[in-house]
Amino acid sequence: MSTMVMTGGTSGFGAITVGRLRCSGDTRLLLGARGMQEPAGSLPLDLTELESTRAFAHAVRDELAGVPIDALILNAGLVRADTDRRTADGFETTFAVNHLAHYLILRLLLPALADTATVVLTTSGTHDPATGAGLTPPRHADAALLAHPDRDPELDHRPRKAGEHAYTASKLCAVLTARALSEQEPAPDKKITAIAYCPGQVFGTGLARELPLHLRAAWSLMGSPVLSEAARRFDRTLNTRQDAANSLADLASGVTRPPAGRIYAALRGGQLTWPDPSAACSAEAARKLWCDSAELVGLPA
């Protein structure tokens, strides 16, 4: 039986992924969930609080009682229309949820991962300016400035643009984290497969839950079968929730394995591809983000 731990599995394509993994019958899945009325096998997790994140990681290890984790799926995420909100720890919310809390979960569960475990971090093609995605591209992956954007001398003072940058930069962080992990400096005794997974643009998910009402309504409307199918004919970056879930499940379970030297998986036109990530995803940048994130959460690099 495979043992998996997942965030972002209570709505959108993440919930479909959970159903797909559990229906196999040979997977034990522990799911981090914020609400009180969540599926069986879930443990409390609020990604806006590092204390809750630490408690979740400890609860996972207690629940498993030494059973190694075969797959860690870090899928939860959000996008906001500004960078105004701060977490209980004083960090900008998008960065804290999309990157920092997941980094902390990874670090705390790293010793519990199986020697050949798979770690999947959900990212976005918007991390790469070359994709021309329409969102403000990331200028950097400086953890200190992303955690405290008011200290960034180049912060865009237009709230929407600043919010877009917080999102795309957090997704750059996901790819950099995958690279740092794939080079096995943090886990020299393990042969971990690290994958940064871009599901493309998948409308109708919970990603937009903190956007203004009119944007949430448009996001939901574009997720309707008729509009979604029509849009996918003209844009290969658009994917159905089912296709996004199937690819995520296949990556986590090892049905799909990355080609040698590849860490970035991008779903395009319903098909999984393995392109080069952004040119910003250098080994030096990956290592710096790893160390800077460790400092923010109070762990050794």
Number of C-alpha atoms within 10 A of each C-alpha: 8 15 20 23 21 24 23 24 25 22 15 19 26 26 17 21 27 22 14 17 23 13 10 9 10 11 15 18 20 23 25 27 23 17 13 9 8 15 16 9 11 22 20 17 22 18 28 23 19 22 14 16 22 20 17 22 21 15 15 20 18 11 12 15 10 10 14 18 27 24 26 25 25 27 19 24 24 18 24 23 19 21 29 14 12 16 17 12 15 13 23 23 29 30 30 26 23 28 28 27 24 24 22 22 21 21 19 18 19 19 14 19 24 17 17 13 23 23 28 25 29 25 31 26 25 27 29 21 18 12 12 11 15 9 16 21 22 21 16 16 23 18 25 16 17 25 25 17 21 15 11 13 8 10 18 16 12 11 15 16 18 20 22 24 28 32 33 28 28 30 28 29 32 30 30 28 27 25 24 24 24 20 18 16 11 15 17 10 9 16 16 22 24 26 28 27 28 26 28 21 22 22 22 23 19 21 19 21 17 13 16 11 11 9 14 18 15 13 20 16 15 18 19 13 11 10 11 18 15 11 14 17 10 10 12 15 20 22 25 23 21 17 21 28 23 19 23 31 22 15 23 25 19 15 9 13 15 16 10 6 8 18 23 27 29 24 24 21 18 20 13 19 14 15 11 13 21 18 9 19 22 15 13 12 19 23 20 19 21 22 15 17 25 18 14 15 15 10 13 10 14
